[in-house]
Amino acid sequence: MAAENGSEPAGASPTKWIEGRETVTVRFAGDSGDGMQLTGGLFSSSTALSGHDLATFPDFPAEIRAPAGTLPGVSAYQVNFSSTDIFTPGDRVDTLVVMNAAALKVNLPEVEKGGNIIVNQDGFGPNQLKLAKYETNPLEDRSLAGYRLFEVPITQMTRTAVESVGLTGKDADRCKNFFALGIVYWLYDRPLELTVRWLGQKFADNSQLREANELALKAGYHFGETAEYFQNQYKVGRARLEPGLYRKVRGNEAMALGMIAAAHKAGKPLFYASYPITPASDILQELSKHKDFGVKTFQAEDEIAAMAAVIGAAYGGVLAATATSGPGMALKTEALGLACMLELPCVIINVQRGGPSTGLPTKTEQADLFQAVLGRNGEAPIPVLAAKSPSDCFATAYEAFRIAVRYMTPVILLSEGYTANSSEPWKVPNADDLPKIEIKYAEDPAGFQPYARNEDLARPWAIPGTPALAHRIGGLEKRDVTGDICYEPLNHQRMCELRAAKVDKIAESIPEQTVNGPERGKLLVVSWGGSFGAVHTAVEQARQKGLDAAHAHLRYLRPFPANLGDLLSRYETVLVPELNLGQLQMLLRARYLVNVQGLHKVQGKPFTIREVLSRIEEVLWEE
């Protein structure tokens, strides 16, 4: 027997129905102490192993210790999974799981009308409602009538499920996220085995907590299976992925692995120095796990010390890198100028967050592009790259080191809070297929000059201690070729022009810019960084509607690809969606004198597909 919508009855009960879906978006939300990031991460791991394409969006509170139950303290984790290729964590939420009233109030606007809302009924007491600034209880005032509401006393049911373990009330309540996870596992036909195995590893030294969380997980699953008001299960087919070895990877994790791969391919140690700062700190934590691969990590006392240590390591002949966020980049600025003056290879990663100043530490933004391209005193040109997705962080980090050592220059690599913390399936590359990174140190003292240049305008990499290759270092201007201190006006002009010409020359060794869509026409949408997924999908949807639109995504932001100017000129209008107030828009206008319009967003959130598609339609209608 089949349901009217083509669904089929689930095997467990004739009253349960399995509804097929192509794409589903689930969000878990609660207090920062409710374990929502862990819950979402476990659900995404189980989803990845079930063979789906996925994209995630962890949304952290901006306040470190916001009072429990308040709106600023809400933490959320969103997972979008599909049987087809997807590039964003989803525009609208199909199933929202909330642990208290504040989580509902913050996240309700993101839920699709008619979507599922699973609430912890125990999180809607008078005090919780007051903290969430509700005048009436939304579970009782019919304000949720447009949704499928499931009220579950999750806290009480968790206490009952783990009662036999003998935990304190507080510790028992901390298991409620696993009860909620169990419900969603049942709802979307997820296996429990992976999470049970994870619990065994996580709490190998605490059998009481392992057993309690496992009991809560299974209790939630069986509740979903037996509760009469859960009438539907949802099934999403496996995605057709290219054959290969896959793993789930976060952006910061992929960034670390890309640097390790570059050092391994170059046959040199990797030195990484940084000062902890959200949202870049995970890179240091990940790299510190890989000492067996020749990685040396150094937690510096401040941002200036970290950058100075990287310069010293690069001078010593190893691959050197640091990472920070916008305020940390401001502190590194003088030392970045020194790295430019010394022409030493190193990589500086900026995981951008909302600013200015401390700004929005846990929220995403793309507002440091001017800082990366222009933000130093004097003429101090530095190449700039940007990663487009969590998995692309690997390839972009690798490419940054390739450019740094070939052209003897610091390289700035831009990521974002969204890209850094999100995750997606990543096809693990074969090390033999990675591009070569060749390092040739200067060794011959005959005719050695520290600022003589090769065909790439790169100076020699002379390691300290190499006989007869001693040369001056420091931030005072160098004389061309000899590297002596020189204050002559014409020499300073020449050195500024040489450093700029070297960076411009990088355009000869990077790919030409490609376009997805017609090669000329009415509208070209240009994206950079983590806006790729929303823009790519929006342009695809626009073309499906018959609109004349194409998409170009920029990885190289200084220098631009050599053919970019010609490409832009083929379209009547260029649209640049970016999470700032128009920085790439201004750079493209100034450089290529083309009609560039913008879509600007600085809300601490990534673009949705609908936002970009709406702006595409608006621009084309205006014409």
Summary of the structure (lengths in Angstrom):
residues: 623
radius of gyration: 26.8
end to end distance: 53.0
largest distance: 89.6
contacts: 2226
relative contact order: 0.09
helix: 39%
strand: 22%
